[in-house]
Amino acid sequence: MGNYIVIKERKSEAEKPIQLVKGETVECIEESDDNSDWAGWILCKGINKEGWVPKQIVERTNNQGLILDDYDAIEFDLEVGEVIIAEKVLNGWAYGAKKDDPLGKAWAPLNHLQIM
């Protein structure tokens, strides 16, 4: 998908990132504003978990959602100069690995990255 360099430091804000598996059902609590920086996300709640999920993987019927793909909301702590090798870009975020740790996968916000 592309390589990005970190241009702004960031510490992950998620204490317990939501993890979901394909076929799981969740309650859909709130949808992000389509005119905001974080358009395309749904706040979902499952058993002992809650977090923002890309709306592309939620088949929504009223306030219930069926998860269409495995999802893990883990986020990177970022330091200026690090390189992110993105596997996918979705709703203002890149998912992939840091160049110096190809096995550790997580999300990073695009507003902290610059395409190389």
C-alpha positions in Angstrom: 0.0 0.0 0.0 2.9 2.4 0.7 5.6 3.5 3.0 5.1 6.4 5.4 7.4 8.4 7.6 6.3 9.6 11.0 6.2 13.4 11.1 4.5 13.9 14.5 5.0 12.0 17.7 2.0 10.3 19.3 1.2 8.0 22.2 -1.6 5.6 21.8 -4.7 6.7 23.7 -6.4 3.3 23.8 -6.0 1.5 27.1 -7.7 -1.7 26.0 -8.1 -1.7 22.2 -11.2 -3.5 21.0 -10.6 -6.9 19.3 -13.4 -8.5 17.2 -13.7 -11.7 15.1 -15.6 -12.3 12.0 -19.2 -13.3 12.8 -19.3 -11.6 16.2 -22.3 -9.4 17.0 -22.0 -6.0 18.6 -24.2 -3.1 19.7 -23.7 0.0 17.5 -23.7 3.0 19.8 -22.6 5.9 17.7 -21.4 6.7 14.2 -18.6 9.3 13.6 -19.4 12.5 11.8 -18.8 12.2 8.0 -17.5 15.8 8.0 -14.9 15.1 10.8 -11.3 14.0 10.6 -12.4 10.5 11.7 -15.3 9.8 9.3 -16.2 6.2 8.7 -16.1 4.8 12.2 -18.8 3.2 14.4 -18.5 3.0 18.2 -19.3 -0.6 19.0 -19.9 -2.5 22.2 -19.5 -6.2 22.8 -19.2 -8.4 25.8 -16.6 -6.7 28.1 -15.3 -4.5 25.2 -16.0 -1.2 23.5 -14.3 0.8 20.8 -14.3 2.4 17.4 -14.6 0.1 14.4 -14.4 0.8 10.6 -17.9 0.9 9.3 -16.8 -1.1 6.2 -16.6 -4.2 8.4 -19.9 -3.8 10.2 -23.1 -5.0 8.6 -25.5 -2.9 10.5 -29.2 -3.5 11.2 -30.6 -0.7 13.4 -28.4 -0.8 16.6 -27.0 -4.2 16.0 -23.9 -5.0 14.0 -22.4 -8.2 12.5 -18.6 -8.1 12.1 -17.6 -9.0 8.6 -13.8 -9.4 9.2 -11.4 -9.9 12.1 -10.4 -6.5 13.6 -7.9 -5.4 16.2 -7.8 -1.7 17.2 -4.2 -1.7 18.6 -2.4 1.6 17.8 1.3 2.4 17.5 3.2 4.8 19.7 5.0 6.9 17.1 8.3 8.7 17.1 9.3 11.2 14.4 11.4 9.5 11.7 10.0 6.0 12.1 8.9 4.3 8.9 5.5 2.6 8.7 5.0 0.0 5.9 1.2 0.2 5.3 -0.8 -2.9 4.3 -4.0 -0.9 4.1 -5.3 2.6 4.6 -8.8 3.1 5.9 -10.8 6.0 7.2 -7.8 8.3 8.0 -5.6 5.5 9.4 -2.8 3.3 8.1 -2.5 -0.3 9.2 0.9 -2.1 8.9 4.2 -2.6 10.6 7.2 -0.5 11.6 10.1 -1.0 9.3 12.3 -2.1 12.2 9.6 -4.5 13.5 7.9 -6.2 10.6 5.9 -8.6 12.8 4.4 -6.0 15.1 1.2 -4.8 13.3 -0.9 -1.8 14.4 -2.7 1.3 13.3 -1.3 4.9 12.9 -3.3 8.0 12.1 -2.5 9.5 8.7 -2.3 13.0 10.1 0.9 11.9 11.8 2.4 10.4 8.7 3.8 11.5 5.3 3.9 9.3 2.3 7.4 8.5 1.2 
